Amino acid sequence: MRRATLPEHLTTGSFSVRASDKAGVTRSRTRAKDLLVVSRGVRMPAGSEASGSFALRAYTDLDDSSILVSLSAARIWGVPLPGNRSGDWRIHLARRRGFSFPRRVNVAGHLLTLLPEEVVEYDGVRLTSPARTWLDLAALLPLEDLVVAGDHLVCSHGPDFPVPKEALCSIEDLTEIVRRHPGMRGVRTARAALELIRVGADSAPETLMRLLLVNANLPEPTLNHVVRDALGRPVLWPDAAYREFKVSLQYDGQHHGSADQHLRDIERQERSLAHGWLEVRISKHDLQGDRPAVVHKVRRALESRGWRAR
């Protein structure tokens, strides 16, 4: 017998039997061999490559009280996680206090006190807001990684950038959520991280680069700086900049290894010189070790432009 075609919205990721009931799908159809039983009441089309919110949406559709939190919410918001946490692929599912504890295979259950504005819907799933997710991570991550997470959430670029970007939340949002939960685990780490979070870092290495320079008592570079030509047109967008000394920092990630990107990097470097800027290119190797090379590179560049340690 030919299987009934599933409604399109059930084919793009995981779905709950509750959702298929609402869509008029029979229970016998949800037991067909082309659907995987992921967990009790959760199905996934066999061979599906769904990820992120599409892979997890069924878990918040099981009932009206389940919410993705912690590392699971962080992944949906795209937060960079350190190696010791990125391997935790359990589904972190919470209910508000007063409800039953979430118990099912591969689920890390939580009972949390959540204010109404700390739960949002995004891409079809219920999860903690960016700011609340960050605060929950404060109980799991060391200071440096929590700053990386915060930088990711508050990152924005204005209309003068080739690709403008809106922040997922603001530093003020992070400050306010810490104020609201003074007794939570990790709140001391969160308060320390707030002092170090800045707007404009596009990646974890860019944040780590800035922290290494500050820890080495070098001046803190400016993020989101736009270099303009004589007519005021934007021509350069360094990852970080020392405006007074016209020294720009550019982190070269993995994508910089392609031939086309290499040519663009050379062109950008020549453009920097033409506008009076000295570009310092930083690789991942420059951020490693007890005496990271980025410190020496940037110090030497600043000194060549007249900076002296006080």
RODO-2510 file (C-alpha; in nm, 4 decimals, decimal comma):
residues 310
     n   res          X          Y          Z
     1     m     0,0000     0,0000     0,0000
     2     r     0,1308     0,3434    -0,0892
     3     r     0,2109     0,5603     0,2123
     4     a     0,0187     0,8829     0,2543
     5     t     0,2230     1,1938     0,1797
     6     l     0,3109     1,3908     0,4907
     7     p     0,2228     1,7602     0,5098
     8     e     0,5225     1,9626     0,3937
     9     h     0,5880     2,1265     0,7308
    10     l     0,6444     1,7809     0,8854
    11     t     0,9085     1,6828     0,6291
    12     t     1,1647     1,9552     0,7025
    13     g     1,2815     1,8274     1,0412
    14     s     1,1665     1,6596     1,3586
    15     f     0,8007     1,6693     1,4515
    16     s     0,5926     1,5554     1,7454
    17     v     0,3084     1,3090     1,7197
    18     r     0,1061     1,5862     1,8751
    19     a     0,1822     1,8020     1,5683
    20     s     0,1025     1,5213     1,3257
    21     d    -0,2283     1,4622     1,5068
    22     k    -0,3151     1,8284     1,4538
    23     a    -0,2231     1,7940     1,0854
    24     g    -0,4609     1,4971     1,0468
    25     v    -0,1891     1,2334     1,0055
    26     t    -0,2957     0,8915     1,1313
    27     r    -0,1006     0,7205     1,4093
    28     s    -0,0341     0,4233     1,1806
    29     r     0,1361     0,6612     0,9329
    30     t     0,3685     0,7881     1,2085
    31     r     0,4805     0,4281     1,2635
    32     a     0,5843     0,3774     0,8992
    33     k     0,9430     0,2742     0,8251
    34     d     1,0281     0,6004     0,6457
    35     l     1,0087     0,7786     0,9816
    36     l     1,2604     0,7399     1,2617
    37     v     1,1477     0,7234     1,6231
    38     v     1,3860     0,9763     1,7769
    39     s     1,2231     0,9728     2,1183
    40     r     0,8864     0,9028     2,2725
    41     g     0,6377     1,0998     2,0645
    42     v     0,9071     1,2427     1,8329
    43     r     0,9576     1,1479     1,4683
    44     m     1,2109     1,2440     1,2000
    45     p     1,1998     1,1588     0,8275
    46     a     1,4629     0,8919     0,7538
    47     g     1,7689     1,0435     0,5874
    48     s     1,6815     1,3936     0,7040
    49     e     1,9771     1,6321     0,7279
    50     a     1,7873     1,8785     0,9447
    51     s     1,9945     2,0638     1,2017
    52     g     1,9530     2,3431     1,4520
    53     s     1,5981     2,4500     1,5217
    54     f     1,4575     2,2162     1,2542
    55     a     1,6091     1,9147     1,4277
    56     l     1,4935     2,0218     1,7740
    57     r     1,1546     2,1825     1,7174
    58     a     0,9568     1,8689     1,8084
    59     y     1,0837     1,8819     2,1651
    60     t     0,9125     2,2138     2,2343
    61     d     0,5981     2,0990     2,0566
    62     l     0,5496     1,7989     2,2844
    63     d     0,3548     2,0235     2,5211
    64     d     0,3008     2,3912     2,5928
    65     s     0,5622     2,4160     2,8685
    66     s     0,8873     2,2722     2,7263
    67     i     1,1645     2,5178     2,6392
    68     l     1,5115     2,4680     2,4882
    69     v     1,7742     2,6104     2,7215
    70     s     2,1468     2,6193     2,7974
    71     l     2,3753     2,4645     2,5327
    72     s     2,0838     2,3723     2,3044
    73     a     1,9542     2,7289     2,3002
    74     a     2,3103     2,8548     2,2531
    75     r     2,3514     2,6422     1,9400
    76     i     2,0334     2,7814     1,7878
    77     w     2,1570     3,1362     1,8541
    78     g     2,4881     3,0382     1,6898
    79     v     2,6976     3,0972     2,0013
    80     p     3,0578     2,9693     1,9613
    81     l     3,1200     2,7029     2,2261
    82     p     3,4570     2,5780     2,3546
    83     g     3,5708     2,2244     2,2765
    84     n     3,4768     2,0781     2,6129
    85     r     3,1155     2,1946     2,5647
    86     s     3,0724     2,1646     2,1882
    87     g     3,0696     1,7846     2,2214
    88     d     2,7675     1,7854     2,4535
    89     w     2,4876     1,7070     2,2098
    90     r     2,2248     1,6284     2,4702
    91     i     1,9034     1,8224     2,4266
    92     h     1,8728     2,0669     2,7135
    93     l     1,5026     2,0954     2,7809
    94     a     1,3415     2,2883     3,0625
    95     r     1,0066     2,3506     3,2173
    96     r     0,9193     2,6253     3,4578
    97     r     0,9218     2,5375     3,8243
    98     g     0,5924     2,3784     3,9234
    99     f     0,5801     2,1553     3,6151
   100     s     0,7085     1,7980     3,5944
   101     f     1,0781     1,7362     3,5284
   102     p     1,1576     1,6586     3,1582
   103     r     1,2628     1,2938     3,1303
   104     r     1,3423     1,1226     2,8014
   105     v     1,6324     0,9690     2,6081
   106     n     1,9228     1,2063     2,5299
   107     v     1,7531     1,4912     2,7157
   108     a     1,9160     1,6884     2,9966
   109     g     1,6182     1,8073     3,1974
   110     h     1,5960     2,1369     3,3894
   111     l     1,3416     2,3121     3,6080
   112     l     1,3981     2,6887     3,5881
   113     t     1,2482     3,0115     3,7061
   114     l     1,1950     3,2082     3,3857
   115     l     1,0385     3,5504     3,3477
   116     p     0,7908     3,5842     3,0570
   117     e     1,0283     3,7948     2,8448
   118     e     1,3065     3,5374     2,8880
   119     v     1,1262     3,2849     2,6648
   120     v     1,0865     3,3544     2,2927
   121     e     0,9876     3,1669     1,9790
   122     y     1,2438     3,1499     1,7006
   123     d     1,2380     2,9379     1,3867
   124     g     0,9450     2,7383     1,5213
   125     v     1,0960     2,6496     1,8607
   126     r     1,0475     2,7863     2,2114
   127     l     1,3767     2,8734     2,3743
   128     t     1,5388     3,1127     2,6159
   129     s     1,6089     3,4621     2,4865
   130     p     1,9663     3,5437     2,3786
   131     a     2,0339     3,7318     2,7027
   132     r     1,8913     3,4580     2,9280
   133     t     2,0791     3,1918     2,7317
   134     w     2,4026     3,3850     2,7920
   135     l     2,3320     3,4088     3,1641
   136     d     2,2682     3,0329     3,1838
   137     l     2,6021     2,9737     3,0089
   138     a     2,7754     3,1683     3,2870
   139     a     2,7372     2,8618     3,5094
   140     l     2,9148     2,6447     3,2504
   141     l     3,1831     2,8536     3,0806
   142     p     3,5028     3,0179     3,2053
   143     l     3,5310     3,3960     3,1768
   144     e     3,7053     3,4087     2,8388
   145     d     3,4509     3,1827     2,6691
   146     l     3,1623     3,3731     2,8242
   147     v     3,3031     3,6955     2,6760
   148     v     3,3201     3,5202     2,3373
   149     a     2,9535     3,4221     2,3755
   150     g     2,8563     3,7753     2,4733
   151     d     3,0500     3,9316     2,1853
   152     h     2,8672     3,7008     1,9439
   153     l     2,5245     3,7991     2,0741
   154     v     2,5837     4,1764     2,0730
   155     c     2,7765     4,1914     1,7437
   156     s     2,6350     4,4395     1,4932
   157     h     2,7626     4,6276     1,1896
   158     g     2,6150     4,9480     1,0530
   159     p     2,5017     5,0323     0,6995
   160     d     2,8541     5,1347     0,5944
   161     f     2,9687     4,7719     0,6172
   162     p     2,9543     4,5383     0,3161
   163     v     2,7235     4,3102     0,5141
   164     p     2,5282     4,5059     0,7791
   165     k     2,4334     4,2990     1,0815
   166     e     2,1837     4,3370     1,3652
   167     a     2,2654     4,2242     1,7159
   168     l     2,0683     3,9433     1,8779
   169     c     2,0662     4,1487     2,1967
   170     s     2,2474     4,4467     2,3468
   171     i     2,5025     4,4854     2,6243
   172     e     2,2250     4,6651     2,8119
   173     d     2,0088     4,3524     2,7795
   174     l     2,2879     4,1397     2,9274
   175     t     2,3403     4,3898     3,2083
   176     e     1,9699     4,3943     3,2893
   177     i     1,9335     4,0167     3,3035
   178     v     2,2281     3,9910     3,5423
   179     r     2,0620     4,2554     3,7611
   180     r     1,7388     4,0547     3,7669
   181     h     1,9037     3,7309     3,8804
   182     p     2,1616     3,8235     4,1462
   183     g     2,1627     3,4783     4,3040
   184     m     2,2055     3,2583     3,9981
   185     r     2,5002     3,0232     3,9556
   186     g     2,7755     3,1877     3,7567
   187     v     2,6541     3,5432     3,8134
   188     r     2,9999     3,6548     3,9339
   189     t     3,1526     3,5330     3,6081
   190     a     2,8742     3,7096     3,4199
   191     r     2,9466     4,0396     3,5959
   192     a     3,3164     4,0111     3,5140
   193     a     3,2365     3,9268     3,1502
   194     l     3,0143     4,2332     3,1146
   195     e     3,3205     4,4528     3,1692
   196     l     3,4932     4,2897     2,8695
   197     i     3,2155     4,2448     2,6113
   198     r     3,2351     4,4756     2,3097
   199     v     3,0245     4,5288     1,9972
   200     g     3,1829     4,4354     1,6639
   201     a     3,3673     4,1021     1,6972
   202     d     3,2604     3,8617     1,4234
   203     s     3,4216     3,5455     1,5592
   204     a     3,5670     3,3802     1,8666
   205     p     3,9288     3,4307     1,7462
   206     e     3,8660     3,8051     1,7065
   207     t     3,7474     3,8228     2,0671
   208     l     4,0408     3,6138     2,1906
   209     m     4,2810     3,8368     1,9961
   210     r     4,1465     4,1459     2,1702
   211     l     4,1602     3,9858     2,5155
   212     l     4,5202     3,8725     2,4630
   213     l     4,6260     4,2252     2,3693
   214     v     4,4496     4,3820     2,6674
   215     n     4,5947     4,1217     2,9062
   216     a     4,9418     4,2055     2,7713
   217     n     4,8874     4,5723     2,8672
   218     l     4,8638     4,6876     2,5068
   219     p     4,5998     4,9468     2,4181
   220     e     4,2547     4,8090     2,3491
   221     p     4,1736     4,8283     1,9780
   222     t     3,8518     4,9758     1,8449
   223     l     3,5964     4,7475     1,6802
   224     n     3,3545     4,8423     1,4025
   225     h     3,5865     5,1125     1,2712
   226     v     3,5397     5,2157     0,9077
   227     v     3,8326     5,3626     0,7115
   228     r     3,7155     5,6220     0,4587
   229     d     3,8777     5,7834     0,1590
   230     a     3,9177     6,1567     0,0985
   231     l     3,5555     6,1776    -0,0177
   232     g     3,4248     6,0059     0,2928
   233     r     3,3481     5,6764     0,1201
   234     p     3,4087     5,3553     0,3206
   235     v     3,7076     5,1620     0,1821
   236     l     3,8320     4,9364     0,4643
   237     w     3,6662     4,7469     0,7471
   238     p     3,9414     4,6119     0,9770
   239     d     3,8578     4,3511     1,2392
   240     a     4,0127     4,5858     1,4953
   241     a     4,1854     4,9211     1,4671
   242     y     4,4161     5,1609     1,6490
   243     r     4,2822     5,4806     1,4999
   244     e     4,5418     5,7135     1,6518
   245     f     4,8285     5,5150     1,5026
   246     k     4,6523     5,3943     1,1866
   247     v     4,7271     5,0310     1,2648
   248     s     4,4632     4,7792     1,1550
   249     l     4,4322     4,4164     1,2644
   250     q     4,2950     4,1505     1,0343
   251     y     4,2301     3,7960     1,1525
   252     d     4,2785     3,5428     0,8733
   253     g     4,0485     3,2478     0,9315
   254     q     4,0320     2,9201     0,7406
   255     h     3,8520     3,0756     0,4428
   256     h     4,1594     3,2908     0,3789
   257     g     4,3399     2,9869     0,2412
   258     s     4,1588     2,9950    -0,0945
   259     a     4,3333     3,1427    -0,3982
   260     d     4,0625     3,4036    -0,4560
   261     q     4,0662     3,5134    -0,0932
   262     h     4,4451     3,5335    -0,1002
   263     l     4,4239     3,7803    -0,3895
   264     r     4,1605     3,9827    -0,2058
   265     d     4,3811     3,9904     0,1045
   266     i     4,6730     4,1260    -0,0995
   267     e     4,4486     4,3899    -0,2563
   268     r     4,3168     4,4917     0,0875
   269     q     4,6695     4,5209     0,2251
   270     e     4,7756     4,7444    -0,0652
   271     r     4,4643     4,9568    -0,0150
   272     s     4,5488     4,9916     0,3532
   273     l     4,8962     5,1232     0,2723
   274     a     4,7544     5,3598     0,0119
   275     h     4,5362     5,5169     0,2810
   276     g     4,8187     5,5386     0,5344
   277     w     4,7269     5,2327     0,7402
   278     l     4,9597     4,9551     0,8503
   279     e     4,7797     4,6217     0,8391
   280     v     4,8777     4,3424     1,0778
   281     r     4,7544     4,0017     0,9678
   282     i     4,6877     3,7521     1,2449
   283     s     4,6486     3,3744     1,2105
   284     k     4,5194     3,1173     1,4571
   285     h     4,8801     3,0197     1,5353
   286     d     4,9469     3,3759     1,6536
   287     l     4,6880     3,3272     1,9291
   288     q     4,8377     3,0091     2,0726
   289     g     5,0884     2,9364     2,3482
   290     d     5,1954     3,1036     2,6714
   291     r     5,3560     3,3896     2,4802
   292     p     5,1242     3,4348     2,1810
   293     a     5,2870     3,5922     1,8772
   294     v     4,9965     3,8338     1,8299
   295     v     5,1260     4,0408     2,1228
   296     h     5,4720     4,0832     1,9686
   297     k     5,3309     4,1535     1,6227
   298     v     5,0935     4,4244     1,7415
   299     r     5,3432     4,5818     1,9822
   300     r     5,6020     4,6073     1,7043
   301     a     5,3482     4,7624     1,4669
   302     l     5,2326     5,0167     1,7254
   303     e     5,5876     5,1122     1,8148
   304     s     5,6683     5,1641     1,4473
   305     r     5,3884     5,4211     1,4435
   306     g     5,5048     5,6082     1,7523
   307     w     5,3294     5,4307     2,0401
   308     r     5,5292     5,3894     2,3610
   309     a     5,4352     5,1936     2,6716
   310     r     5,3636     5,4126     2,9709
***
